[in-house]
Structure formats: structure tokens, C-alpha cells
Amino acid sequence: MPYWKPEIETMDPKDLRQMQSEKLVKLVKYVYDRSPFYKKRFDEFGVKPEDIKSIDDIGKLPFTKKQDLRDTYPNGMFCVKNTDVVRYHASSGTTGKPTVVGYTQNDLDAWAESLARGMTAAGLTQDDIIQVSYGYGLFTGGLGVHYGSEKLGATTLPTSSGNTERQITLMKDLDVTAICCTPSYFSYLIEAAEQMGCSIKNDTKLRVGIFGAEPWSESLRKRIEERSGIKAYDVFGTSELSGPLFIECEMQEGMHIWSDMFLFEILDPETNEPVPDGEVGELVVTTLVKEALPLIRYRVGDLASLDTSVCKCGRTHPRLMRLKGRSDDMVIVRGINVFPGQVEYVLVKFPEVSPHFMIILDRDGEMDSMKVQVELTDMVSDKLDDYYKLKSRIEHELKSILNLYAEVEFVAPGTIPRSEGKAKRVTDNRTF
């Protein structure tokens, strides 16, 4: 069984736990001394760095969440000077304002290290040619996997997303052996290749796919593997933690979490108490080695479970099992986080429509589709040309905020169901 760093990946669990304790103690003092945000939060919570002596004391620390990043925009939670930040990534928030994450060089090196370990666990080596079909730019997916591939020593093909025919042509002509993208996009690639008279299973050398950034099921994994002849692996990460980070090993029984870099908790969302090993709860993460933006007990919002037993591959780090859903109202469409509040933020700019809307998610073949039903007001003229211009303007504004296309469908006033409680904003007709 190949390992990237066997001395770390197969470390005795007791030694891993001791390492986590030592790093947590240092981390708490680090953020308390360097971040006014954390000092204030700890003081309000009544905890001092000297109160934390091991990971057994993790429950004494306050939680952080995405709203903290928004409230301290752009860099109020950072623990380093701007001159120490070598890269920014950002993701959109519910009001259109992005959440910004900064990285020191050590942060980028640790990110690449995490992915190099994961890629090795998935059977990749320096002899592979890895096609990165996640988006590049402020989104963390493309660049994260890119640097992990280069750290591994593999040949990297940065195709980014889109331009499907060229992706398939390059995959075939350059003898690509692995691809990283969303599972829905790869499913689309399979269909598009067939339309081009090319079989990914028979006409390419592709053997590994690393898929994430959106929910997918074991049934979709099986369908992908049967149609393409590859082995499909799950990957997990969030933009706040560092984008893609953890990948399944060849056993395909959960994504290995590197305990020397991260401390994971699975908590009951109601009581905030730990749930038994293997049971589903809310994922809470503490970053043990990040310098620019360390996160203490960060409530990711995903519902998941951990398996802390030693894996059949010999790795002793716990495994994050397939995600079960969200504890908030965020939905993932084509690998992009979408909040109903973002749609509302756009619609309130247009007096021609009411604030009542419905997001309808569906599948167009293997790809996600998103429609926004919007109620017209009587301020719209009767001219058909004005109707289509308004539709185009709203769709353009939605795309600029969501970073994906959403079709706008106008409906009559009173069509969207009302609620006295929390409004139902999303109808998800997708099956995974």
C-alpha cells in the first residue's frame, strides 16, 4: 500500500492525539495573542489560553461560523500582517459580499501536502497525468487540486471548467489518467464524449476520478464507474478551510482526515455535545496549522459522521464518511454554494417583481439546472420586448452574484406559496 508520508499516515492513534493536544495548546495562545477577534471572543466566553491543556478541553472554546467571517470582512479574523499573505481566495455570501480567506506560504504548502497525501491514497503517483476540471480563480477548487497535483509530482493539465469538446480531446490526445471535477460534470463528459464518437472507457487511459464540490451518492458513483471504467473517489473541503483537502483511499470507505493538521468534532446540532462514533451530527473543525486564518471550532454546517477505526489501508487517521446534508439552508448547484438570501438580494433591486420567489432545482440530463420563479408586479409594461429585457437583466444580475446561470420564470402575483414561519424558498427535484 503506497503512502506519501508513512510515518505520519500510520502513526499510532495515541501519538496522534498527543500531537493534536500540543498543537491545540499552541494554536489557542497564537490566536489569542494575534487576533483581536479571537481575544474578544475568548474573553466574552470566559476562557484563557492557559485553560486549554489538551484536546480534552476543546469544549471550553467558543464556536466560530461563516457569519463571523462576514461580520469581520475582509480580514478582521486574520492573525498575520497583510505582507505575510501570499494569496486570497473568496466566496460569495448571502448579501453578495464575499467571505475572504488569506494564505501564508506555509498555509499553501500545508494545503498541497494534504492533497498530495490524499491523491497518493487514491492510487495516484508522479507518473499520472491529472486533468483539473474544477474552476480556477477565486473559487478554491481548481488551484487547490492543481498545487496538490504538482506537489505529488504528477503532470497537471489545468483545463478548468467548460469547453467540453476540448476537454475530451485533450483527455484522449494527452493520455490523461486522472480527472478532478464535480461528479455531475464528469457524467456530462461521458455523454458528450459519446456524442463525439469517443468512449471514455475504451478510447482514453483515464483510470481515476476525484469528485466533489456537490452532493453525490453511492449509486451515482457506481453508475460513473460502470460507464467510464474508472474508480471514482470522494473529496471534501470548504472554501473557509482551504478548499479541497481530504480524499478517499483505494478502499473507498471514507475520506482520511489528517489529524496532524485538523481536529474534527461531530456534535449534536441541538445540544452541541459529541455524538458517538459513527453517528451523524454537525461537522465542527479546528485548523491546527493554519497561520493566516486559523479557525477554532468552525461550524461547517455539514451533517456527517466519522469512523475512527484503523482503515484497511493501514492509515490510522479518522475517516469522514459521505456527507448526509446541511444543517442550514444552503444548496449546492454545479459545485457552487447557493443561498436563498443571494437570490433575494438580487430581486429586491427590481421594483417590477415582488419579494416572493421560489428556487427550483432539477436535473437536465446529468447536470443540475436552476430556475427562479418570480412574481411580477403591475409595474411591468404590456410590451413583450420589455418583458424579455427584464428577464434578461435579472438573469444577468443573478449570474454575477451566484457565479452560475439561473433561468428566470415570471409567474402571476400570489402564485408563490406564503408562510407565516420561515419561507420555503427551495424545491429540490434532483435525485443523486
N, C-alpha and C positions, 0 to 999 in steps of 0.2 A: 504493500500500500504506500503510494508516494505521499510525502509531506513537504511543505515549504519550510517550516521550522519545527522539526520533530520534538526538540527539547521543550518547546512551548506547547505545541498542539497535543502532546501526550503527557503533559505534566500531571503529577498526582493531584487530584482534586483538593486535598488538604493544603498543598503548597499553593495552588491557585487561589484558594480562599485567603490564605495569609498574604499573598501578593495583593489581592484586592483590598484587604484591610489597610495595608501600608499605603497604597496609592490613594485610597479614600481619605485617610487622615491628612495626607499632603494636599490633596485637592481642596478640602474644606478650608484649610488655612490659606491656600493660594487664592481662592475666590474671595474670601473674607477680606484679605489684605489688598486686593487689586480692584475689586468691583464695588462701587458704591451701591449698586443694585443689590448685590448679594449681602453686603454688610447690613443694609437696612432691612432686608427680608429676614435675615437670621436674627437680628436684634428684635424685630417685631415678633418673631416666633419664640424668642427666649432661649436661643441656643448659641453657644460659643464654640469656636474651633476645638478647644480643649475638652469639650463634652463628647467628641467623637473619637473613640479609641479603636474601633474595629467596624467591620460591616454589620455587626450585630446592632450597632447604634444608628443604622441608616434610617430607621423610623423616627428618629428625633429631628430629622431635617425636613424643611418645608418643601412642598412641591413647586415645580415651575410648569408653565404651559405656554402654548403658542401666543396667547394674549399678552404675556409678558414681553415677548419679542415685539409685538405691535406697539405696546404701550411705551417701550423704550427705543422705538425706531429713531435712527437707523442702527446705532451701535452702543446703546446705553447699557447692555449687559456684557460688553467686551471686557477682557481682562488684560489686554495688551494695548500699546500705543498704535496709532494708525500706521506709523512707519514699519511696524513689525508685521502688518497684514500684507500678504503677498497675493491674495485673491479674495474676491467677493463672489458669492452666489446669492440669488434672491428668488423668492417665490411670491406669487400674488396672495393678498389677504382678502378678507371679506369685504373691505371697503375699497379695494383697488390699490391700496398701499401695500408694497411688498414687505415680506419679512426678510431681513438681510443677515447672512451668515458670513463671517470672516474666517480666514485661514492663515495661520503662520506656515512657514515651510515645513516645520515638524508636523503640523496637522495634515498637510498634504501627503507627507511621507507615510504617516500612520494610516491614512485612508487607502493609499496604494498598497501598503503592506497587508491590510485586512482583505482586500480583494485578491491580491496575489495568493494568499493562503486559501481563499475560497475557490479560486479558479483551479488551483492545484488539487484541492479536494474533489472537484468535479471532473478531474482527469485531464486537465489541460497542462501543456508544457511549453517550453520555448520553441518547440517545433511546430506549434499550431499557428494558423492564420486566423485572426479573430476579427470579425466584421462587427463594428459598433453601430447599430442602427437606432440607438436612442438619440434624442435631440441634443444638440450641443448649444452652449451659451449659458444663460443664467440658470437654466434647468441643470440639475446636478448629474442626471443620468449619463449623458454621453461622455463628458470629461472624466467622471469618476471611473467608469469602466475602462476608458482609454488609458488612463495612467496605471490602473491595475494591470492591464494587458502588457504595457511596456515594462512595468516592474517585473512581471513574470518572465520577460524576455521574448515574448511571442511577437509575431509580426501583426501590426494593427492596421486595420482598414477602416478609417473614420467616415463611413458613408452618411452618418446622421440619419434623419428620418426623411421619408418621401422619395420621389423619383424612383418608383418601384422597379420599372423595367431595367434601369441602370444597375440597381442593387442586385437583381437576379443575374444580369450579365456579368458583373464583376465577381459575384459569388462563384459562378461557373468558371470564368476565364482565369481567375487568380487562385483557384483551388482552395477556397475558404473552407476551414474545418470547424469553425465555431461562430455562432452569431449571438449577439446580445440585443434584445429589443423587448417590446411588450408582446405577450402571447397572442393578443388579437392581431397585431401587425404581422407576426410570423404566419398566423393562419391565413391572412390575406396574401402573403408572399407565396404560400403554397398554391393558392388558387390562381394568382397572377402568373406564376411560372407555368402552370398547366395551360393557360390561355396562350402563352408564348411558345408552346410546344416543348417545354422543358420540365423534367421531373426532378424535383429536389432530391428525392430518394435515389433515383437511378443515374442522374446526369451531373451530380455535384459530389464533392467529397465532404460535405457537411456531416458532422457526427455529434455535435454538442450544441445545445441552445440554452442560454441563460436568460430567463424570462421573469420580468417583474414590473413594478410601477402601476399595476392594476390587479384586482382580484382575479384569480383563476382557480379552477378546480382540478381534482384528480381525473375527472372524466375528460376535461379538455387536454390535460397532459397526455392521457392515453391516446386520444384522437390525433394529437400532434405527432406523437411518436410513431403511430401506425402509418400515418400518411407521409411522413418525411423520412422515416428510418433513423432519426436521431435520438439521443437521450436528452430529455428536457429537464432542466433544473430550476428550482425556485430561487429568487434572490430578494433580499429585503433591505430597506434603508428608507430614511426620510431626509428631506432637504435640510432640516434643522440639525440632524445628527451628522450628516456628511453624505447624503445620497445613498446609492447602493453600497452595501457593506458586507453582508453575510450571504453565503451561497450554500446550497445543499452539497453534501459529499456524494460519492457514487452510490451510496446506499439509498439515496433519495428518501430519507426518513427525517427530514427537518434540517433547518439551516443552522450551521455551527456559529455560535456567538462567542467571540474571542474575549474570554474573561479577564485577560490581562489589559484589555482596552476599555471594556464596558461592564457595567453592573446592571443586570436586568432583574426587575421585580414583576410579578404578576399579582395584581391586587384586585380585591372585590371593589367594583366601582362605587358601591354604596357605603361600605364600611371602611375602605382603604386598608383593610387587613390582607395579609398574604393568603392566597388560596393554596390548597395542597398541590403538590407536584402533579402535572398532567391535567389539572382542571383549568377551565377557561376563565380569564379575568382581563382586566385592563393592563396594557403594557406600560411600564414605567422604567425609564432608562437614565442611568447616571454615566456620563462620559468620564473615564478615569485618566485620559492622557491628552485631551484637547487643551490647547493653550489660549487661542483667541476667544472662543465662545464655549467654555465648559457649561454643561447643563447638569443641574442637580435634580434628581428625581423628576425628570421631564415626563409629563403625561402625554404619551404619543397619541392616544385616542384609539389605538387598535385593540381589538379583543383577540387574545391569543392564549396559547399555553406553552409551557416549557417542559422538556424532557431532560432531566439532569443525569440520567444513567449514561454509562460509557457506551459510545456508539460502536457498532460492529466494525467500523473502520479503524478503531483504536483511539480516536480522538476523545479526550476527556472533557472538553468544553460542552456546556449545555446546548441543546438544540431548540430553536424556535420553530414550533410547528406551524402549519399553514394557518394564515390569519382567518378569523371567523367573522370579521365585520368591523364596524366602527362604533365607538361609544358616543359619537356626536353625529351631526347631520351632513358631514362631508361625503361626497360621492367621487369616485374616480372614473373618468371618461378618457379613454385612449391614453392612459398613463398620466393624466393631468388631474390634480385635485381641483374640484369644483365645489363651491359653497353657494347655496341659495342666496346668501347675502350679496354675493358678487352680481348676480342677475338683478336683484332688487336695486343695487347701486346704479346699474345702467338704466333701468326702466324709469326711475324717478327723474331722470334728466329729460324725459319726453312727456310733455303735458298731453299729448294725443292719446296716451294709454293710461289705464288705471294701475294702481299698485298691486293688483291681484294677478298672479301668474301661476303657471304650472310647468315644471320641467319634466319632460317625458323622455326616458332613456330606453333605447331599443337596440336591436342588432340588425345591421344591414349586411347580411352575409356573415362574415366573421368579425366585422368591425362595429364598434359602438357608434350609435347615432344619437344626437341630442336635439330635441325640439323644445322650444319655449312657447307655450300658449299664452297670449297676452290679450287682455280685454281692451278694445278700442273705446274711446270716449266720443261724444258727439262733436268734438273739436276738429275731427278729420273731415276734409272736403269730400265731395262726392266724385271727384275726378279719379279715375283708375290710376292715372300716372302718379298722383300724389300718394296714393295707397302704396304703390310699389317702391316709391322713393323712401317713404317712412320705413317700410320693411327693410330695405337695404341699409338705411342709416343705423337702425337698431342692431342688425346683424353685424355690421362693421364694428360698432362700439362693443358689442359682446365679445367679438373675436379679439379685440385689443386688450380686453380685461382678462378673458378666460384663456387666451392663447389656443383656442380651438374654435372651429366653426359650429354654430348652433343655428338651426333653422328657426325662424320666427313665424308663428301661425297666429293670425288675428282671429279672435272669437268675439261673439256679441257680449255686451255688458251683462253681468250676472251669471255667466256661464261657469266661471271658476268657483268651485265649492268654497264656502266661507266656514270659518271655525272660530269658536269663542276662545279656544285654547291656542296651542301652538299650531300654526297653519301647516297643513300638509303641502309641501312645495315640490315634492319629487314623486313621480311614478316610474318605478324601475321595472321594465318588462323584460330585462335581459335574463338569460339563463347561462350559467357558467358550467 
